[in-house]
Every structure is written in structure tokens, then in C-alpha cells.
């Protein structure tokens, strides 16, 4: 029988190593290519990881925008990286522990110290408000339209600013004032001259004035009169003054009396009392006719023949040969008038009475049979 032997190599270990070296030498180029490819793939992978961890973030600090790139995971890390310090009063959005993502926006508002002066107190506060209006709202201070704000509400807030709220209050005040009564004296022909009689007692009146007072921070700075209301009218005191003589006597003159037509001429003077006024007259005209005129009529001016200005209730036109210009007369039923004007149609015992309007003159019409007392240049007054 023979023996079956396994195939055995007759090469030594050194021969195997030589084979590897020989194979490596023969395939060196391929190995180099594979190595380069491996490095490239690793580099690309690492670059991808690098770019994926880098984030573009916008910082908005007190309204100013800054674009930054960071690999930080949260907002707090970003602030540390950018060396941004915050005070407890500052505001930041989003929160410090918020995760950062590419494209995020981080808003930081630094709080500014301001002094708020209102309602008698001054407080220092930190605020992130942009305007004075916002700072007051943030602090819970309300203002009215009347209040004064320094600086104005739309002013920009700056560090260490003083904001002063001046409270303005307007108050309407009622003030009562007494009004003294007046004393009215009236003549009484039935009461002896020199005697007086109380006809009506006087009483004081009351007027209520409305005054607007303006206060700033409790101190009155101005006041203004608005109006008044009569609460009670004053009642005048009326006193009768006697004009009656104890023994009325008609003065008879020694001189003769000349009668001509409707005129009675007296060389002296006679006394008479009309409407409580006693006066002496030079002569008496009877059956005097009267008409009226007005400056509104064409050709009639406002200047009289005596040089005065016409005045209703005073001026009459006369025949200066009968009544001298400038003299006062008393007309029955009309009262005292002054001869100041003349007219072409005014002759003899005729008088033209002046009125401001044509309507009033026409309403007067024509009067006849009147008695006129010619007094003189001085108007009689109530004693």
C-alpha cells in the first residue's frame, strides 16, 4: 500500500512575505488611488459636518441689526461668544436657554435708567420703552389731556432722562357778591317842601360770579372770570321829596302885562311847577302848533342853526324872533326842550320837534293848541 500525502509547500515564511511585498509593489498605484479617494470622502464628510453645525443668526440690539455666524447651541452661548452682558432689567427674545437654529433672530433691548416725577414723588426706574408715552404706560402712570408732560410724550427715551408729569386741574368756583341798593328821590307836590317820606325800603341784591381756577400740582397758577348770574336783584329805596310850599303865592309884578295875539309877555318872571320841577318863565305862548322833522329827510343835516348837533328829546326848531336860540322851554304834554334850530316854515307860534327817524316824526303828526313856557338859557332841575 502506498501513503497518500497532503500537498505541502516547500516555501519558507520569508518566501510568503516576499510575495506580499511583490504584490504591493505591483499594485502600489491602485493603493495610492484608493487612499486618496478615502481621504477625499472623509474630508467631504467632515466638511459637511462642519457646515451643518455653523448657523447664521441676526442680532437686533436696541434696534440695530448685526448678522453673526455661530456654532453655539443656545442663546446664552451666543451672548457669551459675542461678549454681550445683560442686566436683570434688560429684555431678550427668545429666552437664554432657547435652542439656536439657522436663520434665528435674537432681540435685545437694554433697559435705560430714568427718573419719573409724578404726583409729588420721584422714582428711578429702568425701562426698555422707546418713547416717554410708552415709559409712562409701562410704569402704570396715567395722564389726562390737561396734564403737562416734560419732555413731550413722543420724545425718545434716553439714559438718565427725567420725565416730569405736571397734574393740571381746572375748577369752577361760585363766588357770591352783595350788590348795594340805590336811593331814588322823587318829587311830591303834595308834601311840604323840605319834608321827605319813605315810599319803599331798599334791599341788597346778590350776584353769583363763576370763576375758573387752574391748579398745577395743587398750586393755583391762574384764574379767569367766566360769567355771572343775578341770584337776587337789588331793590331801590324810594324817597319822596316835598315840593309844596306852605303858602303858595303867585308873584304879581308891578309892571304892566302886554297881550299880543296868543303871546303873554311879562316884564318880570312868574313861577310854576310842572312834573315836580319848579321854575320861572319869561313868557307864556298859547295855542302853539307843532310838527316834527328828522335828519333822515333829504336836505336835513345833523347840525343845527345854533351850531349844536341835533338830539332827540332836546332839540326843537323855532322862530328865533319868538323864542331866542339857546333858550329852554317847557311844552305842555312834551316836557323840556331847547330851541337850537330854525326853519323857513317855522314862523310865529310854531315849533318843529326833532326825532331821529322819519317814522317817529311821521307818527308825531301835527299838534295844536299847546301852551309853551319860555324859560331862559338855563334848564330847570329837580331840587
matplotlib code that plots the C-alpha trace (Angstrom):
import matplotlib.pyplot as plt

x = [0.0, 1.2, 0.8, -1.3, 0.4, -1.2, 0.1, 2.8, 4.6, 8.2, 8.4, 9.6, 7.8, 10.2, 9.0, 5.4, 6.4, 8.2, 5.0, 3.2, 5.9, 5.9, 2.1, 2.2, 4.9, 3.0, -0.4, 1.1, -0.6, -4.0, -3.4, -2.5, -5.6, -7.8, -6.1, -6.7, -10.3, -10.7, -9.2, -11.4, -14.5, -13.5, -12.8, -16.1, -17.9, -16.0, -16.8, -20.4, -20.5, -18.7, -21.1, -24.1, -23.0, -22.5, -25.6, -26.4, -28.1, -29.3, -28.8, -31.1, -29.5, -31.5, -33.0, -29.6, -29.3, -26.0, -25.5, -23.3, -22.3, -22.0, -21.8, -23.3, -26.3, -28.4, -28.9, -26.8, -23.8, -24.2, -24.2, -21.1, -19.4, -20.2, -19.3, -22.7, -23.6, -27.2, -28.6, -31.6, -33.8, -32.8, -35.2, -34.1, -36.2, -36.0, -35.0, -31.4, -31.9, -33.6, -32.0, -30.4, -31.3, -30.0, -31.8, -33.0, -33.3, -32.3, -33.7, -32.0, -33.4, -31.1, -33.1, -32.3, -32.4, -34.9, -36.4, -40.2, -41.6, -45.4, -48.0, -45.4, -42.9, -39.7, -38.9, -35.9, -36.8, -35.2, -37.2, -36.9, -39.6, -38.7, -40.8, -41.9, -45.5, -44.5, -42.4, -45.3, -47.7, -45.0, -44.8, -48.6, -48.8, -51.9, -52.1, -55.1, -55.4, -55.0, -51.8, -48.4, -45.6, -41.9, -40.4, -43.4, -45.0, -43.4, -39.9, -37.3, -36.2, -32.5, -30.5, -30.8, -33.7, -36.1, -39.8, -42.0, -45.8, -47.4, -51.0, -53.3, -56.7, -59.4, -62.1, -65.2, -65.8, -69.0, -68.4, -71.4, -71.2, -73.6, -75.0, -75.9, -79.3, -79.7, -81.6, -84.2, -85.7, -88.9, -90.7, -94.1, -96.1, -98.5, -95.7, -94.4, -91.1, -88.2, -90.1, -89.3, -91.3, -90.1, -92.1, -90.1, -87.4, -84.3, -82.8, -79.4, -79.1, -76.8, -74.8, -73.1, -69.8, -68.4, -64.6, -62.3, -59.2, -56.3, -54.1, -50.7, -49.6, -52.0, -50.8, -53.1, -51.4, -54.3, -58.0, -60.4, -63.8, -66.4, -69.7, -72.2, -75.8, -78.2, -79.4, -81.5, -81.9, -81.4, -84.5, -84.0, -85.0, -87.6, -87.9, -90.5, -89.2, -91.8, -92.1, -95.3, -94.9, -96.6, -98.4, -98.3, -98.3, -98.5, -96.0, -97.7, -95.4, -95.8, -95.0, -97.8, -98.7, -98.9, -101.1, -100.5, -102.2, -101.6, -98.5, -98.5, -95.3, -94.3, -91.8, -90.6, -91.0, -93.7, -93.2, -94.9, -94.3, -94.5, -93.8, -92.3, -90.0, -90.5, -89.2, -89.7, -90.6, -90.2, -93.3, -96.1, -97.2, -100.7, -102.2, -98.8, -98.9, -96.2, -94.9, -91.8, -88.8, -85.8, -82.2, -83.2, -85.1, -83.4, -81.6, -81.8, -78.5, -77.4, -76.0, -78.4, -78.6, -77.1, -74.1, -75.1, -75.8, -79.5, -80.6, -83.9, -85.6, -83.9, -83.8, -86.6, -86.8, -88.4, -88.9, -86.0, -87.9, -90.4, -88.1, -84.4, -81.9, -80.3, -83.3, -85.1, -88.9, -91.5, -94.1, -97.4, -97.6, -94.0, -91.6, -88.5, -86.9, -84.2, -84.5, -81.5, -82.7, -84.7, -86.7, -88.1, -91.7, -91.3, -92.9, -94.7, -96.2, -95.0, -92.4, -90.8, -89.8, -86.7, -86.8, -84.0, -86.1, -88.7, -91.0, -91.1, -91.5, -94.5, -96.0, -95.8, -98.0, -99.3, -100.3, -102.2, -103.4, -100.4, -99.1, -95.3, -93.4, -90.3, -87.8, -84.3, -80.8, -80.6, -82.6, -84.5, -83.5, -85.3, -84.4]
y = [0.0, 3.3, 6.5, 9.5, 12.8, 16.2, 18.9, 20.7, 23.9, 23.8, 27.7, 29.2, 32.1, 34.6, 33.5, 34.5, 37.9, 38.4, 37.6, 40.3, 42.8, 41.8, 42.2, 45.6, 46.8, 45.6, 47.3, 50.5, 52.8, 51.3, 51.5, 55.2, 56.0, 54.2, 56.1, 59.4, 58.6, 57.6, 60.9, 62.8, 61.1, 61.7, 65.3, 65.9, 64.2, 66.3, 69.5, 68.6, 68.1, 71.5, 73.3, 71.7, 72.9, 76.6, 78.9, 82.3, 84.4, 88.0, 90.1, 93.1, 95.2, 98.3, 98.5, 97.9, 94.7, 92.7, 89.4, 86.8, 83.2, 80.8, 77.1, 77.7, 75.5, 78.1, 81.9, 82.0, 80.5, 83.1, 86.0, 84.6, 84.1, 87.7, 89.1, 90.6, 91.3, 91.7, 93.3, 91.9, 94.7, 94.1, 92.2, 89.4, 87.3, 84.3, 83.1, 82.4, 78.6, 78.6, 76.4, 78.3, 77.5, 78.8, 82.0, 82.8, 86.4, 87.4, 90.7, 92.5, 95.7, 97.3, 99.0, 102.7, 104.3, 107.2, 109.3, 109.6, 112.6, 112.5, 113.1, 114.6, 111.6, 110.9, 107.3, 105.9, 103.1, 101.0, 100.9, 99.4, 101.8, 103.8, 106.9, 108.9, 107.8, 104.1, 104.6, 106.1, 103.3, 100.7, 102.3, 102.5, 106.3, 107.6, 111.2, 113.3, 115.7, 118.6, 117.4, 118.7, 116.3, 117.2, 116.2, 115.7, 112.2, 111.4, 112.3, 109.4, 107.9, 108.4, 107.2, 109.2, 111.2, 113.0, 112.6, 115.1, 114.8, 118.1, 117.5, 120.2, 120.6, 123.2, 124.0, 126.2, 128.2, 130.1, 133.4, 135.4, 139.2, 141.6, 144.4, 147.7, 149.2, 152.6, 155.6, 157.1, 160.5, 161.6, 164.9, 165.0, 168.2, 167.2, 167.1, 170.2, 171.5, 170.2, 167.1, 163.6, 160.4, 156.8, 155.1, 151.9, 150.3, 149.3, 145.8, 144.5, 142.1, 139.1, 138.3, 134.9, 135.0, 131.9, 131.8, 129.2, 128.4, 126.5, 124.4, 122.8, 120.1, 121.5, 125.2, 127.8, 129.5, 131.4, 132.3, 133.5, 135.2, 133.1, 134.8, 136.0, 135.3, 137.6, 135.5, 138.3, 141.8, 144.8, 146.8, 150.6, 152.7, 155.3, 158.6, 161.3, 164.8, 167.5, 170.5, 172.1, 175.5, 176.3, 179.3, 179.2, 182.6, 183.8, 186.5, 189.6, 192.0, 195.7, 196.0, 196.1, 193.0, 193.4, 190.9, 190.4, 187.7, 184.4, 185.6, 186.8, 188.9, 189.6, 192.3, 190.1, 186.4, 184.0, 180.8, 177.4, 173.8, 171.1, 167.3, 168.1, 170.7, 174.4, 177.0, 180.6, 181.6, 184.7, 184.4, 182.0, 181.1, 179.8, 177.9, 176.8, 174.3, 171.6, 169.4, 167.1, 166.6, 164.2, 164.2, 161.2, 163.6, 164.8, 168.1, 167.9, 167.7, 166.9, 170.4, 173.0, 176.7, 177.3, 175.1, 172.1, 168.6, 167.6, 165.3, 163.6, 164.7, 168.0, 169.8, 171.9, 174.4, 177.8, 181.3, 183.0, 186.2, 184.5, 182.1, 183.0, 180.3, 178.5, 179.1, 176.3, 176.0, 173.7, 172.3, 171.0, 167.3, 167.0, 168.4, 170.4, 171.2, 173.6, 176.0, 175.0, 175.1, 177.3, 176.6, 178.5, 177.4, 178.0, 181.4, 182.8, 180.4, 177.3, 174.7, 171.8, 168.9, 166.8, 162.9, 160.6, 158.7, 159.7, 157.1, 158.7, 162.1, 160.9, 159.3, 162.6, 164.2, 167.7, 169.0, 172.2, 174.3, 173.7, 176.0, 176.7, 178.4, 180.2, 179.8, 181.0, 179.7, 177.5, 174.3, 173.9, 170.9, 169.0, 170.4]
z = [0.0, -0.6, 1.5, 0.3, 1.3, 1.6, -0.7, 1.2, 0.2, 0.3, 0.6, 3.7, 5.6, 4.2, 0.8, 1.7, 2.9, -0.4, -2.2, -0.3, -1.0, -4.6, -4.8, -3.1, -5.4, -8.4, -7.1, -5.5, -7.9, -7.2, -3.5, -3.8, -5.7, -3.1, -0.3, -2.0, -2.6, 1.1, 2.3, -0.1, 1.2, 4.8, 4.1, 2.4, 5.2, 7.8, 5.8, 5.7, 9.4, 9.8, 7.7, 9.3, 12.8, 11.6, 12.0, 10.6, 13.3, 13.3, 16.4, 16.9, 19.7, 20.7, 17.2, 15.4, 13.4, 13.3, 11.3, 13.0, 12.5, 15.4, 16.3, 19.7, 20.6, 22.5, 23.0, 26.2, 24.4, 21.6, 24.0, 25.8, 22.4, 21.4, 24.8, 25.4, 29.0, 30.2, 33.3, 35.1, 33.7, 30.1, 27.8, 25.4, 23.0, 22.8, 26.3, 27.2, 27.2, 23.8, 21.1, 18.3, 14.7, 11.4, 10.5, 14.0, 15.2, 18.7, 20.0, 22.9, 24.5, 27.1, 29.9, 30.4, 33.8, 34.0, 36.8, 36.9, 38.7, 39.2, 42.0, 44.3, 44.2, 42.2, 41.4, 39.4, 37.1, 34.3, 31.1, 27.7, 26.3, 23.2, 24.0, 27.0, 26.4, 26.5, 29.6, 31.5, 30.4, 31.4, 34.9, 35.3, 35.3, 33.6, 32.2, 31.1, 28.2, 30.6, 32.2, 31.0, 30.3, 30.1, 27.7, 25.3, 25.0, 21.7, 22.8, 22.6, 25.9, 26.7, 29.7, 32.9, 31.5, 33.8, 32.9, 34.8, 34.9, 36.0, 37.1, 35.8, 37.4, 36.4, 39.0, 38.5, 41.7, 42.6, 44.4, 45.8, 45.8, 47.5, 45.4, 47.3, 46.6, 45.1, 46.5, 44.2, 45.1, 43.5, 44.0, 45.7, 45.2, 48.0, 50.5, 52.1, 50.8, 52.9, 54.1, 52.9, 53.0, 52.6, 49.9, 49.5, 51.6, 49.8, 49.9, 48.8, 45.8, 45.2, 42.1, 41.8, 39.8, 38.1, 38.2, 36.7, 38.7, 37.3, 39.5, 38.7, 41.1, 43.7, 43.3, 41.7, 38.8, 37.3, 37.5, 34.9, 35.2, 33.2, 33.9, 36.4, 37.4, 39.3, 42.2, 43.7, 42.1, 44.4, 45.3, 45.3, 48.2, 47.0, 48.9, 48.2, 48.5, 49.2, 46.8, 48.2, 49.6, 52.9, 51.4, 47.6, 46.2, 42.7, 42.1, 40.8, 39.1, 39.3, 35.6, 33.1, 31.0, 27.3, 25.4, 21.7, 19.7, 21.6, 23.5, 27.0, 27.8, 31.3, 32.3, 35.2, 35.8, 37.0, 38.9, 38.1, 38.9, 36.2, 36.8, 40.2, 38.8, 39.9, 37.5, 36.5, 32.9, 31.0, 28.8, 28.0, 24.5, 23.9, 21.0, 19.7, 16.8, 16.5, 13.8, 13.7, 11.5, 11.2, 9.9, 7.7, 5.5, 2.3, 2.8, 6.6, 8.3, 11.8, 12.6, 13.9, 13.3, 16.7, 16.0, 18.1, 16.9, 16.8, 19.7, 20.1, 23.3, 23.4, 20.0, 18.6, 15.7, 16.5, 15.2, 16.9, 17.0, 19.3, 21.2, 21.4, 20.2, 23.1, 25.4, 27.2, 27.1, 28.7, 26.3, 27.8, 27.1, 25.9, 28.5, 28.5, 25.1, 23.9, 21.0, 18.8, 15.2, 12.8, 9.6, 6.7, 7.5, 11.3, 11.9, 14.9, 17.4, 15.6, 16.8, 14.9, 17.2, 16.2, 16.1, 14.9, 12.4, 9.8, 11.1, 14.5, 13.0, 10.9, 14.0, 15.8, 13.2, 14.0, 17.4, 18.0, 21.0, 23.1, 25.8, 25.9, 28.8, 27.6, 30.5, 29.6, 28.8, 31.9, 32.2, 35.5, 37.6, 40.3, 43.7]

ax = plt.figure().add_subplot(projection="3d")
ax.plot(x, y, z, "-o")
ax.set_aspect("equal")
plt.show()
